[in-house]
Every structure is written in C-alpha cells, then in structure tokens.
Amino acid sequence: MKRSLTSIAIALILTACAGKGAFRDAGSAAPILPDYTDITLPVNIAPLNFQLEGADALRLEIEGSRQYRFKAGGAKMRFPLKKWKEMLREETGNTLLLTLTARFGSESVRYAPFTWTVSADSIDRYLSYRLIEPAYEVWNVLSIEERDLESFKTRLLADNTTVESTCINCHTANRGNGVHTSFMHVRGAKGGTLYNRDGQLRKLNTATDSTAGAAVYGEISADGRYGIFTTADIRPILHSGRFDKLEVFDASSDLILLDFEQGTVTDSPLAKGPEFQETFPCWSVDGKTVYFCRAVSRPQPDSTFEMHYDLYSIAFDPATGRLGDTLTKVVDATALGKSVSFPKCSPDGQYILMTVSDYGTFPIWHGETDLWLYEIATGTLSPLETVNGKYSDSYHCWSSSGRWICWASKRDDRLYGKPYFSHVGDDGTVSKPFVLPQRDPGRYLVTLKSYNIPELYRFPESYDAAYVSRFYSDMEAEKMTYTK
C-alpha cells in the first residue's frame, strides 16, 4: 500500500511538472546520448552525464536502497559530482532502476526504465589517450592527455607543437604492484624514449647499429626493469576503390629486449631477420613469457591482403635477461583466414585479449576489426560479442585489477575512435560497453579528433607537456648498447 501511494505521488508530481497535459508512456527506452542504459559501472567513475535531443526538461528517478531524484532544465542531464559520488558509495553492489521523464513543449514523455549496476570493482583512476586527426595527412597535429576518471579533470602530458611537430606516441604504463613505470616515444632529431620509473625520468636512445631501429610498440615488465619492443619500418598507403581508405603496414619488423637497469639492447635470432615479421609483443603476468604477433614476410604493399599474423610465444628468464631458444605458435589465425594483433595479458594470467582482423597488422584502420578473448588454460579463442561494434574495436588495455577493459572504438561513425569500458566477471563474461563520460554530454558530437590508444594506470604521471618540451630540446639521450 505504501509503495502504491508513493507511485501515485510521483505521478502527480510529474503531471504538475509537465505544465499542460499529463505524461505519456513511450513504451521504449529513452534514446539518450551517450547510451548509458543497462550497463555495469565502476563505483569510482565520474558522472555519466547524458542528453536527450529536443527535450525542454528532464527528470530522472533512481531507485536503489533508497530513491534519488535529479532534474535538468534542458536537454542535458548533468549530475552534481558530490551527490553522484555519495549515491555510488551508498549503492555499491546494487542494481539501480532508472526512470526518465522528458518534457517536450506541453507534453511529457515517460520512458521505459533501464538499469545501472554499481560494481564494487573500482577502475584505475587515470586514463591517457592520444588526440589525433583521423587522417594521415595531419598526423603531426596531436597531443596526449591524462584524464582523472573520478572527475572531469584533464592534464596535457605532451603536445607535439612544442617538439617541432614530430610524432609522439605509445604512452604505456606497466601493471606492477609497488612500482610505477611508463614510457612514451618522442620522435624527431632530438627525440628519444621518455622512461619514467617512480618519478625518475630518463631520455633513452634505443637505436643501435646492430638492430633495425629504435623501439616502437611494446610493454614494460611488471618489475619495471625490462621492456620488450618491436623495431619496424612503418609505412602508410592509400587504398583505391575501397571503403577503407588508408592502410598501414610494416616493411620490416623485429623484436628487441631492453634492459633499462643495464642500458642494454638484445634480441633473438628466432625473432629477427627478413623471413618473418614480428610485432606487438607483451609480457605474461609472471614475466617469464613474451607473446608477440608473427607473419611470413611478403612483398608489400602488393601482398598486404595476404599478410596474416599468428600469435607466438617465447620464454624469458628474468634472472639472466635472456630470451629462450624455442618459438611456440599459440594461435593459428592464418588457418582461420584472420590476422591477430595487439595481444594483452590479463593481470590474473587467465586471458589474452587481442584484436582480430581479416589481414594485416594495423587494426585501427580496419572496419572489420573486433576484440577476441583467448583463454590460456583451455586454448579457447572467441569474439567478444557483447562489446564489439559495427566498426573497428582496437587498441585495448586491462585495468590493474583485471576487472575492466578499455579500448578505442569507432562504432559510432567509423571515423572517430572513443574510449569505451566494460566490466569483466570472474567467468570471463564481459558487460555492455559504455563510453568515457564527459562534463558536457554533447562533447563527442563536436570533437573532431580520435581518442587513440587509451591506457589505464593507477598513479598520475610526474611530468607534463612543458617538461616534454624541455626533454626534447635540452636533454641529452642516453645511448643504449647492443649486447648478444
């Protein structure tokens, strides 16, 4: 009886708010942007502000352990940060029922309820991403930002207009406990790899006379000492007569191992040379295995469509800093008529998340690219149907807990990548994705840049764009030494 009286009271209030006329039941979910309906969200995420096009007013009823009400005098629902955080703390572990009513002129429309499940699994507080035009001819207008996921605060980590418009790429952090290390490549005549270990910054020249070039794609080991990277001759070309306009391929690529403590570069005869191409290496959780992608070399660009990369592994001994003497094929993507790239191991050691495309090695330009999950114990490889969109899903990462994944998706318009998040359950099930929330929910409609290579990490970086400018202009690079 009490619940019935409460419902009647709410209905009367909504009718009064509507002005002329009563509300009408839409019978369907509200077409809010971004789509934040029926999702799982971390307890520490910033407010999921949204908008409903054409609305003159919004009223949101949220029912959990208690009821919450939010109103907006326009088409955009912006949640007060303090009240938002209090609600998530109180409702941790609960599933909330949300009912949205919108006023359009004299008519009010009530939409079908949707849910938010507030996960107790918090997400790493910081996210970096590269803001870049989605076209190769303006690649040199880019920046790297650091976003506080518990609020809307951003900080500029690098801006290539301050480093002679050279390329800045691959800001990546390790997943180690108790030590924070990260790297970022700054190209150009005065460039180098910016290596950060607990706030101690170094500028490294990773190119040697005995290797094919400087470090490109890679990861740092959990203890921060080693880095596994590829060297590559990367080339862009334009397609003709295809919906996909741009292709990026490696004319050559090898693996190299960096020892940041000793200042050395080593490699393996099994993962170098012209017969094969190796790329996108990553560490296993225990640091004793390196996974990487490998393909038979073919003349490119003529044979780019025949380039199929399989997933391989090679042992690593952290005590000696040496790679093993045997390669193992882990995933035979070629047999599936596919190509894998960008493997990333889950922090619990159970899974490898990777991208799967029809061919080639640069997934962000392939509209068919999807995320697939490989279960190490069973050897099972399967697409993540719940998260893959119509267009490219790629450049993913795990949170340090392994409970969240983040990736760049072009699902909305095929052109602009945006950071999406999903929760990963104990059994490997992955929840419906949601996009990075913004203070202005309409921001993605007016931002003409891609959010490229999103990266989650727990601690804020100890430098900013002003430091990177000095790093480029004034610091001498430490020359690393090749050892067999």
C-alpha positions as CSV (number, residue, x, y, z in Angstrom):
1,M,0.0,0.0,0.0
2,K,2.9,2.4,0.9
3,R,4.6,1.7,-2.5
4,S,1.3,2.3,-4.3
5,L,0.8,5.6,-2.6
6,T,4.4,6.6,-3.4
7,S,3.9,5.8,-7.1
8,I,0.7,7.9,-7.2
9,A,2.5,10.8,-5.6
10,I,5.4,10.6,-8.1
11,A,2.9,10.5,-11.0
12,L,1.1,13.6,-9.7
13,I,4.4,15.5,-9.3
14,L,5.4,14.6,-12.9
15,T,2.0,15.7,-14.2
16,A,2.4,19.0,-12.4
17,C,5.9,19.5,-13.8
18,A,4.6,18.9,-17.3
19,G,2.6,22.1,-17.4
20,K,-0.2,21.5,-19.8
21,G,-1.3,17.9,-20.1
22,A,-0.2,14.6,-18.5
23,F,2.8,12.5,-19.3
24,R,2.6,9.8,-21.9
25,D,4.3,6.4,-21.6
26,A,6.8,5.9,-24.5
27,G,6.9,2.1,-24.1
28,S,10.6,2.1,-25.0
29,A,13.9,3.1,-23.6
30,A,15.0,6.7,-23.9
31,P,17.3,7.4,-26.8
32,I,19.8,9.2,-24.6
33,L,23.3,10.1,-25.8
34,P,25.7,8.6,-24.9
35,D,23.9,5.3,-24.5
36,Y,24.2,4.6,-20.8
37,T,21.3,2.2,-20.5
38,D,21.6,-1.3,-18.8
39,I,25.3,-1.1,-18.0
40,T,27.7,-2.0,-15.2
41,L,29.8,0.9,-14.0
42,P,32.7,1.2,-11.5
43,V,32.0,2.7,-8.1
44,N,34.5,5.4,-8.7
45,I,33.6,6.6,-12.2
46,A,32.8,10.2,-13.0
47,P,29.1,11.2,-13.5
48,L,27.5,9.6,-16.6
49,N,26.1,12.8,-17.9
50,F,23.8,12.4,-20.9
51,Q,21.4,14.3,-23.2
52,L,18.1,13.7,-24.9
53,E,17.8,15.7,-28.1
54,G,14.9,18.1,-28.2
55,A,13.9,17.9,-24.6
56,D,12.9,21.1,-22.7
57,A,13.3,19.5,-19.3
58,L,14.4,16.1,-17.8
59,R,13.5,14.4,-14.6
60,L,15.3,11.2,-13.5
61,E,14.1,8.9,-10.8
62,I,16.6,6.4,-9.5
63,E,15.6,3.6,-7.2
64,G,18.1,1.6,-5.2
65,S,18.4,1.1,-1.5
66,R,16.7,4.4,-1.4
67,Q,15.4,6.8,-4.0
68,Y,17.3,9.6,-5.8
69,R,15.9,12.4,-8.0
70,F,17.7,14.6,-10.5
71,K,16.3,17.3,-12.7
72,A,17.6,19.3,-15.6
73,G,16.1,22.5,-17.1
74,G,17.0,21.5,-20.7
75,A,18.1,18.5,-22.8
76,K,21.3,17.7,-20.8
77,M,21.4,15.8,-17.5
78,R,24.5,16.8,-15.5
79,F,24.9,15.1,-12.2
80,P,26.4,17.1,-9.3
81,L,29.7,15.5,-8.5
82,K,29.3,15.3,-4.7
83,K,25.8,13.8,-4.9
84,W,26.9,11.4,-7.6
85,K,29.8,10.1,-5.5
86,E,27.6,9.7,-2.5
87,M,25.0,7.8,-4.5
88,L,27.6,5.3,-5.9
89,R,29.1,4.7,-2.5
90,E,25.7,4.0,-0.9
91,E,24.7,1.7,-3.8
92,T,27.9,-0.2,-4.2
93,G,27.0,-3.7,-5.4
94,N,23.4,-2.8,-6.1
95,T,21.5,-2.6,-9.4
96,L,19.6,0.7,-9.7
97,L,16.4,1.2,-11.6
98,L,16.2,4.4,-13.6
99,T,13.1,6.0,-15.0
100,L,13.5,9.1,-17.2
101,T,10.7,11.6,-17.9
102,A,11.2,14.3,-20.5
103,R,9.1,17.3,-21.4
104,F,8.8,18.4,-25.0
105,G,6.8,21.6,-25.1
106,S,3.5,20.9,-23.4
107,E,3.8,17.2,-23.4
108,S,5.8,15.0,-21.0
109,V,7.0,11.5,-22.0
110,R,7.9,8.8,-19.6
111,Y,10.4,6.2,-21.0
112,A,10.8,2.5,-20.1
113,P,13.1,2.0,-17.1
114,F,16.8,1.0,-17.5
115,T,19.4,-0.2,-15.1
116,W,22.8,0.6,-13.7
117,T,24.8,-2.0,-11.8
118,V,27.3,-0.3,-9.5
119,S,30.3,-2.6,-9.3
120,A,32.5,-2.7,-6.2
121,D,35.4,-3.2,-8.6
122,S,36.9,0.2,-8.9
123,I,38.7,1.2,-12.1
124,D,42.2,2.7,-12.3
125,R,41.9,6.4,-11.6
126,Y,43.9,7.6,-14.6
127,L,43.5,7.2,-18.4
128,S,45.8,8.6,-21.1
129,Y,44.9,8.8,-24.7
130,R,46.3,10.5,-27.8
131,L,44.1,13.0,-29.5
132,I,44.7,12.9,-33.2
133,E,43.0,13.7,-36.5
134,P,41.7,10.5,-38.2
135,A,43.7,11.1,-41.4
136,Y,47.3,10.5,-42.2
137,E,47.9,13.9,-43.8
138,V,47.5,15.7,-40.4
139,W,49.2,13.2,-38.2
140,N,51.5,15.9,-36.9
141,V,48.7,17.8,-35.0
142,L,48.3,15.7,-31.9
143,S,48.6,15.7,-28.1
144,I,48.5,13.2,-25.3
145,E,46.1,13.9,-22.3
146,E,45.8,12.4,-18.9
147,R,42.2,12.1,-17.6
148,D,41.1,11.7,-14.0
149,L,38.3,9.1,-14.3
150,E,36.9,10.1,-10.9
151,S,36.2,13.6,-12.2
152,F,36.4,15.5,-15.5
153,K,39.9,16.9,-14.9
154,T,42.4,16.6,-17.7
155,R,46.1,17.3,-17.9
156,L,48.2,17.8,-21.0
157,L,51.1,15.3,-21.0
158,A,52.5,16.1,-24.4
159,D,51.8,18.5,-27.3
160,N,53.7,18.0,-30.5
161,T,53.5,21.6,-31.5
162,T,56.2,22.1,-28.8
163,V,58.6,19.5,-30.1
164,E,58.9,20.6,-33.7
165,S,55.7,18.9,-34.7
166,T,57.3,15.4,-34.6
167,C,55.3,12.3,-33.7
168,I,54.6,11.4,-30.1
169,N,53.2,8.0,-29.5
170,C,52.6,4.9,-27.3
171,H,52.3,6.3,-23.8
172,T,52.1,2.9,-21.9
173,A,52.4,2.0,-18.2
174,N,53.2,-1.3,-16.6
175,R,50.8,-3.2,-14.3
176,G,53.3,-3.8,-11.5
177,N,52.4,-3.6,-7.8
178,G,54.5,-1.2,-5.8
179,V,56.4,0.3,-8.8
180,H,55.1,2.6,-11.5
181,T,56.9,2.7,-14.8
182,S,55.9,4.1,-18.1
183,F,57.3,5.1,-21.5
184,M,56.5,7.4,-24.3
185,H,58.3,7.8,-27.6
186,V,59.1,11.3,-28.9
187,R,60.4,11.1,-32.5
188,G,62.5,13.6,-34.4
189,A,66.1,14.6,-34.5
190,K,66.2,15.5,-30.7
191,G,63.8,12.8,-29.6
192,G,64.0,9.6,-27.7
193,T,62.1,7.3,-25.4
194,L,60.9,9.0,-22.2
195,Y,61.2,6.3,-19.5
196,N,59.6,7.1,-16.1
197,R,60.2,4.9,-13.0
198,D,58.5,6.3,-9.9
199,G,59.0,9.8,-11.0
200,Q,62.7,9.4,-12.1
201,L,62.7,10.4,-15.8
202,R,65.2,9.4,-18.4
203,K,65.7,10.1,-22.1
204,L,66.8,6.9,-24.0
205,N,68.2,6.4,-27.5
206,T,67.1,2.8,-28.1
207,A,68.5,2.6,-31.7
208,T,71.8,0.7,-32.2
209,D,74.0,-0.2,-35.2
210,S,73.1,-3.9,-34.7
211,T,69.3,-3.5,-34.7
212,A,66.9,-2.3,-37.3
213,G,65.9,0.9,-35.5
214,A,64.5,2.4,-32.3
215,A,61.9,0.8,-30.1
216,V,58.3,1.1,-31.3
217,Y,55.4,-1.0,-29.9
218,G,56.0,-2.7,-26.6
219,E,55.5,-3.2,-22.9
220,I,57.5,-2.8,-19.7
221,S,57.8,-5.8,-17.3
222,A,55.9,-5.7,-14.0
223,D,59.1,-5.0,-12.1
224,G,60.0,-2.1,-14.4
225,R,63.4,-3.4,-15.4
226,Y,62.8,-4.9,-18.9
227,G,61.0,-3.7,-22.0
228,I,60.0,-5.9,-24.9
229,F,59.6,-4.0,-28.1
230,T,59.4,-4.2,-31.9
231,T,61.5,-2.2,-34.3
232,A,59.7,-1.5,-37.5
233,D,59.7,0.3,-40.8
234,I,56.2,1.6,-40.8
235,R,54.6,2.9,-44.0
236,P,51.1,4.3,-44.8
237,I,49.4,3.9,-48.2
238,L,46.1,4.8,-49.6
239,H,43.6,2.3,-50.9
240,S,41.9,2.9,-54.2
241,G,38.3,1.6,-54.9
242,R,37.8,0.5,-51.2
243,F,35.7,1.8,-48.4
244,D,38.8,1.5,-46.2
245,K,40.9,4.4,-47.5
246,L,44.1,4.0,-45.6
247,E,46.4,1.1,-44.9
248,V,49.5,1.0,-42.7
249,F,52.0,-1.8,-42.9
250,D,55.4,-2.8,-41.8
251,A,58.0,-3.2,-44.5
252,S,60.1,-5.0,-41.9
253,S,59.9,-5.6,-38.1
254,D,61.9,-7.5,-35.4
255,L,61.8,-7.9,-31.7
256,I,64.3,-6.3,-29.3
257,L,64.7,-6.6,-25.5
258,L,65.7,-3.5,-23.4
259,D,67.3,-3.7,-20.0
260,F,66.6,-0.3,-18.5
261,E,68.8,-1.1,-15.5
262,Q,71.9,-2.0,-17.5
263,G,71.2,0.2,-20.5
264,T,71.4,-2.6,-23.0
265,V,69.5,-3.9,-26.1
266,T,69.5,-7.6,-27.0
267,D,67.5,-9.7,-29.4
268,S,67.0,-13.3,-30.5
269,P,67.9,-14.9,-33.9
270,L,64.5,-16.6,-33.7
271,A,62.6,-13.2,-33.9
272,K,64.6,-11.2,-36.3
273,G,65.6,-11.2,-40.0
274,P,63.8,-10.8,-43.3
275,E,62.0,-14.1,-43.5
276,F,59.3,-13.2,-40.8
277,Q,57.9,-10.1,-39.3
278,E,57.3,-9.8,-35.6
279,T,55.3,-7.1,-33.8
280,F,53.2,-6.1,-30.8
281,P,55.0,-8.0,-28.1
282,C,53.7,-8.2,-24.5
283,W,54.6,-9.9,-21.2
284,S,52.9,-12.7,-19.4
285,V,51.9,-11.9,-15.8
286,D,54.9,-13.8,-14.3
287,G,57.3,-12.1,-16.7
288,K,58.6,-15.5,-17.9
289,T,56.9,-15.5,-21.3
290,V,56.8,-13.0,-24.2
291,Y,53.8,-13.1,-26.6
292,F,54.0,-11.5,-30.0
293,C,52.5,-11.5,-33.4
294,R,54.3,-13.1,-36.4
295,A,53.8,-13.3,-40.1
296,V,55.7,-14.7,-43.1
297,S,57.2,-11.7,-44.9
298,R,55.7,-10.9,-48.2
299,P,56.3,-8.1,-50.7
300,Q,54.2,-5.1,-49.6
301,P,52.0,-3.3,-50.5
302,D,51.3,-5.7,-53.3
303,S,50.7,-8.6,-50.9
304,T,49.3,-6.8,-47.9
305,F,46.0,-8.6,-48.2
306,E,47.9,-11.9,-47.8
307,M,49.6,-10.8,-44.6
308,H,48.2,-12.9,-41.7
309,Y,49.8,-12.6,-38.3
310,D,49.6,-15.5,-35.8
311,L,50.2,-15.4,-32.1
312,Y,53.5,-16.8,-30.9
313,S,55.4,-17.0,-27.6
314,I,59.0,-17.3,-26.5
315,A,60.3,-17.9,-23.0
316,F,62.2,-15.3,-21.0
317,D,64.5,-15.7,-18.0
318,P,64.3,-12.6,-15.8
319,A,67.4,-13.7,-13.8
320,T,69.7,-13.6,-16.9
321,G,67.7,-11.3,-19.1
322,R,67.8,-13.8,-22.0
323,L,65.1,-14.8,-24.4
324,G,64.6,-18.6,-24.9
325,D,65.6,-20.8,-27.8
326,T,62.2,-22.1,-28.9
327,L,59.2,-20.4,-30.5
328,T,55.6,-21.7,-29.9
329,K,52.6,-20.9,-32.1
330,V,49.8,-20.1,-29.7
331,V,47.0,-19.0,-32.0
332,D,46.9,-20.1,-35.7
333,A,45.0,-17.1,-37.0
334,T,46.1,-17.9,-40.6
335,A,44.1,-21.1,-40.5
336,L,41.0,-19.1,-39.7
337,G,41.7,-16.7,-42.5
338,K,42.4,-14.0,-40.0
339,S,45.2,-11.9,-38.6
340,V,45.8,-11.1,-34.9
341,S,47.4,-8.1,-33.3
342,F,47.9,-6.2,-30.1
343,P,47.8,-9.1,-27.5
344,K,47.4,-8.0,-23.9
345,C,47.5,-10.4,-21.0
346,S,45.0,-10.1,-18.2
347,P,46.5,-9.4,-14.7
348,D,45.2,-12.7,-13.3
349,G,47.0,-14.7,-16.0
350,Q,43.9,-16.3,-17.4
351,Y,43.3,-14.5,-20.7
352,I,44.9,-12.7,-23.6
353,L,42.8,-10.0,-25.2
354,M,43.7,-9.3,-28.8
355,T,42.3,-7.8,-32.0
356,V,41.3,-9.9,-34.9
357,S,41.1,-8.6,-38.5
358,D,40.9,-10.0,-42.0
359,Y,44.5,-9.3,-42.7
360,G,47.4,-7.0,-41.8
361,T,48.8,-5.5,-38.7
362,F,47.3,-2.1,-38.1
363,P,43.8,-2.8,-36.8
364,I,42.6,0.7,-36.2
365,W,42.2,1.3,-39.9
366,H,40.2,-2.0,-40.5
367,G,36.5,-1.6,-40.1
368,E,36.0,-5.3,-39.5
369,T,38.4,-5.4,-36.5
370,D,37.0,-7.0,-33.4
371,L,38.2,-7.9,-29.9
372,W,38.7,-11.6,-29.2
373,L,39.5,-13.3,-25.9
374,Y,41.9,-16.2,-25.6
375,E,41.7,-18.4,-22.5
376,I,45.2,-19.6,-21.9
377,A,44.3,-22.8,-19.9
378,T,41.9,-24.2,-22.5
379,G,43.2,-22.7,-25.7
380,T,39.8,-21.3,-26.5
381,L,39.6,-18.2,-28.7
382,S,36.3,-16.4,-29.2
383,P,35.0,-13.0,-30.2
384,L,33.6,-10.7,-27.5
385,E,30.1,-10.4,-29.0
386,T,28.8,-8.2,-26.2
387,V,31.4,-5.5,-26.8
388,N,32.2,-5.5,-30.5
389,G,30.6,-2.7,-32.5
390,K,29.9,-2.3,-36.2
391,Y,33.3,-0.8,-36.9
392,S,36.9,-1.0,-35.6
393,D,37.4,-2.0,-31.9
394,S,41.1,-2.0,-31.1
395,Y,44.0,-0.6,-29.0
396,H,42.7,-2.1,-25.8
397,C,44.1,-2.4,-22.3
398,W,43.3,-4.0,-18.9
399,S,42.9,-2.3,-15.6
400,S,45.4,-3.3,-13.0
401,S,42.8,-5.4,-11.2
402,G,41.8,-7.1,-14.5
403,R,38.2,-6.3,-13.8
404,W,37.9,-3.6,-16.5
405,I,39.0,-3.3,-20.1
406,C,39.2,-0.1,-22.1
407,W,39.6,0.2,-25.9
408,A,39.2,2.6,-28.8
409,S,36.1,2.0,-30.8
410,K,34.9,3.6,-34.0
411,R,31.4,2.1,-33.7
412,D,29.5,5.4,-33.8
413,D,30.7,6.8,-37.1
414,R,33.6,4.6,-38.4
415,L,35.9,7.6,-38.3
416,Y,36.4,8.8,-34.7
417,G,37.7,6.5,-32.0
418,K,36.4,6.9,-28.5
419,P,37.3,5.2,-25.2
420,Y,34.8,2.5,-24.2
421,F,34.8,0.4,-21.0
422,S,33.4,-2.9,-20.0
423,H,33.5,-5.0,-16.8
424,V,35.0,-8.5,-16.8
425,G,33.4,-11.0,-14.5
426,D,35.0,-14.0,-12.7
427,D,34.0,-16.3,-15.5
428,G,35.2,-14.0,-18.3
429,T,31.8,-12.6,-19.2
430,V,32.0,-9.0,-20.3
431,S,29.3,-6.4,-19.8
432,K,27.7,-4.0,-22.2
433,P,30.3,-1.2,-23.0
434,F,29.9,2.5,-22.2
435,V,31.8,5.5,-23.5
436,L,34.1,7.7,-21.4
437,P,31.8,10.2,-19.6
438,Q,32.3,13.9,-20.3
439,R,31.2,17.0,-18.4
440,D,29.3,18.1,-21.5
441,P,27.5,15.0,-22.8
442,G,27.5,16.6,-26.3
443,R,31.2,16.8,-26.5
444,Y,31.7,13.9,-28.8
445,L,29.4,15.5,-31.3
446,V,31.8,18.5,-31.7
447,T,35.2,16.9,-31.0
448,L,36.8,16.3,-34.4
449,K,39.7,14.1,-33.1
450,S,40.1,10.4,-32.3
451,Y,40.9,9.2,-28.8
452,N,43.7,6.9,-29.8
453,I,45.5,4.2,-27.7
454,P,43.7,4.6,-24.3
455,E,45.8,3.4,-21.4
456,L,44.7,2.8,-17.8
457,Y,47.0,3.3,-14.8
458,R,46.8,3.9,-11.1
459,F,49.1,6.9,-10.5
460,P,49.3,10.2,-12.2
461,E,52.3,10.9,-14.4
462,S,55.1,13.0,-12.8
463,Y,55.6,15.2,-15.9
464,D,53.5,17.4,-18.2
465,A,53.8,18.9,-21.7
466,A,56.1,21.7,-20.5
467,Y,58.6,19.1,-19.3
468,V,58.3,17.1,-22.5
469,S,59.2,20.2,-24.5
470,R,62.4,20.6,-22.3
471,F,63.0,16.9,-22.6
472,Y,63.1,17.2,-26.4
473,S,65.1,20.4,-26.7
474,D,67.6,20.3,-23.8
475,M,68.2,16.8,-22.5
476,E,70.8,14.5,-24.0
477,A,69.7,11.0,-24.7
478,E,71.3,8.0,-23.0
479,K,72.7,5.8,-25.7
480,M,71.8,2.1,-25.1
481,T,74.3,-0.6,-26.0
482,Y,73.7,-3.7,-28.1
483,T,74.8,-7.0,-26.5
484,K,74.5,-10.5,-27.9
